Amino acid sequence: RLKASNSKVKVCCAAPGLAATNLQVTTSQDDGFHAQWIMRFGQSGEDGTMPLLRCCAAPGVESGDFYEPEGLGNIKGLPAKFTPEPICTNPHSSRILWEESEKACGAFKVE
């Protein structure tokens, strides 16, 4: 929709990897991720922001790019560009996400 409207807005995706933040504490409290010991293998919250910063400020980032840590299992490391999984670029999935987002937030006007 952005391309069709010749928008200058970029849409990128960033995954932090395993960042040692309070998010995992909350997840554990909500019956989610219980193994707090694994956090010693994670990276700092600051390092977890690096893929997002790459998307926002690095030269050459294009709409549709996906960045996450390049280390083992994409848990930690320098941000690198990866190809999104097919479900992420599937037109049917995209349409569902758009429709559900508009139900939750109201209609989006793309300019």
BELJO-V512745 format. One line per field, one symbol per residue. phi: phi as a letter, one per 20 degrees, with the letter a starting at -180 (. if undefined). A space follows every 50 residues. Layout:
phi=???
This chain:
phi=.fffelfefddcccdfmedfcfgfffgffemdfeefffffeedfgfffef fffgffcffnfdgnfccbfefgmlebpffceceffgffdfgfffffffff ffffdnfddec
